[in-house]
Amino acid sequence: MEPVHPNAKEGGTEDDVFDLKVIDPGKIDNQVLRAALERIRERCLPDPHVSYYTKHSSHSRYSKGW
Amino acid sequence: MRAAAVAWLPKGLGRNQAAERPFYTFLLKVASRCNLDCSYCYVYRGPDQSWRHRPQFMSREVATLAAGVIAAHVVEHEVEEIALVFHGGEPLLAGPERLNEYCQIVRSTIPAKVEFGLQTNATLLNEQLLDVLANNHVSIGISLDGGAPENDLNRRTFDGSGSYDLVVKALALLRSRPEWSRLFGGFLAVVDLQNDPHSVYDSLVSLGIRSLDLLLPDSHHDAPPVRPLGDQGLTAYGQWLSRFFDCWVDGGNEIEVRYFEEIMALLLGGSSSLEAIGAKSVDIIVIETDGDIEAVDTLKMVGRHVTNLGLNVAKNSIDDALEHPAVYSRMLGYAALCDTCQNCPDLDYCGGGYVPHRYGHGNGFLNPSVYCADLRYLISHIRTRLQPYLTAARTSLPRPS
């Protein structure tokens, strides 16, 4: 997969980059954010375009009934 | 005025520049009336009053035609799975027999896996309806703005009484059997600055939810949202949402708040699954009770001149909608946005915001969102709150091979 975070593409330093690929949710000591990041990673990685359609085919305020 | 007169996209751009793709989400307006009289409703309180002339319910004939054109679309584009959402008005007004029939027509006609959903105020839920929804695996989203004081501020019945107690009663019924309870997707809550975000959060969480989503009030530049006077008012919705974000992060309840998670995903280089955030192509299309095809039903907050595409399932295919600028402009991504948005450092995270919020009579949809300052405030807040957690959670950055 191509680098996806704009900072990575625009020459930001490695310290500036917070990319899903380099975040380990298990190291986050906030249970709400940890759970959220695990959901986000599950949805967006490894390939956001594939997972988007196969696992979450709808993407509106109405999807899955809401 | 017809939709073609509206500026949907910058001059010089056209359908051939759009990353054209099929629709995956089909919103079926199965009832054009509602049993509630919510003060902020974009349908009944908005400028597009076309609901008055539409059938109260989608007929079997229109449902069959709608399923037919959807079937042709999924075959043409080799779509394997779609989402089909029953919407209104209040879709439960259609009753159990019609809802069951719609599901049967869809299943027998469309050669793809269909995920059914239904967005409701829940006040009409009963055992018969729940059996039909459970038998057809229809997930349920419920509109609720908080506890009784917050919800009943805007979500009222026609006699002026609040709807909260009716919703809570329906929730109890929904949760009374496992086969019904598993249908519940989450709450959809509209932000009102008069409500305290802490109270809204606590009230919704106390109902035992797994997930919720937040909506900014339906507004645009010609009908801007109510704000406090002064500088603080310029970002009032952003501040409200940021306070709600803090309630969520610090509250210790592992519920999903979709609006925030989509922004977090975008900040981390992922994609958004919401049409209101991010500039990705949109894959939703709306079919009204009379078979009219519309781009986004919330455009009703702008007026009939932007909702009327002149298309109907009786004479048009779903692909015909792809030829309308109201539709293909949403498949242009960043290119469809105004210069201000395209030059904004937060473009990757808000994507220009929700389409209806960009409208103004002069430039059409070529404006930043009427919530632009709020979105930037919220994005900055989320970024600031996330940073220490992400710093601690960072692993090594993979190098290109």
Interface residues (C-beta under 8 A of the other chain):
Chain A: P3 V4 H5 P6 A8 E14 V17 F18 D19 L20 K21 V22 I23 D24 P25 G26 K27 I28 D29 N30 Q31 V32 L33 A35 A36 L37 R39 I40 R43 C44 L45 P48 H49 Y52 Y53 T54 H56 S57 S58 H59 S60 R61 Y62 S63 K64 G65 W66
Chain B: Y24 T25 L27 E81 I82 A83 V85 H87 E115 F116 G117 L118 Q119 V138 S139 I140 G141 I142 G185 G186 F187 L188 D213 L215 W248 V249 D250 G251 G252 N253 E254 I255 E256 V257 F260 E261 M264 A265 L267 L268 G269 G270 S271 S272 S273 L274 E275 A276 K280 V282 D283 I284 T298 D348 L386 Q387 Y389 L390 A392 A393 R394 T395 S396 L397 P398
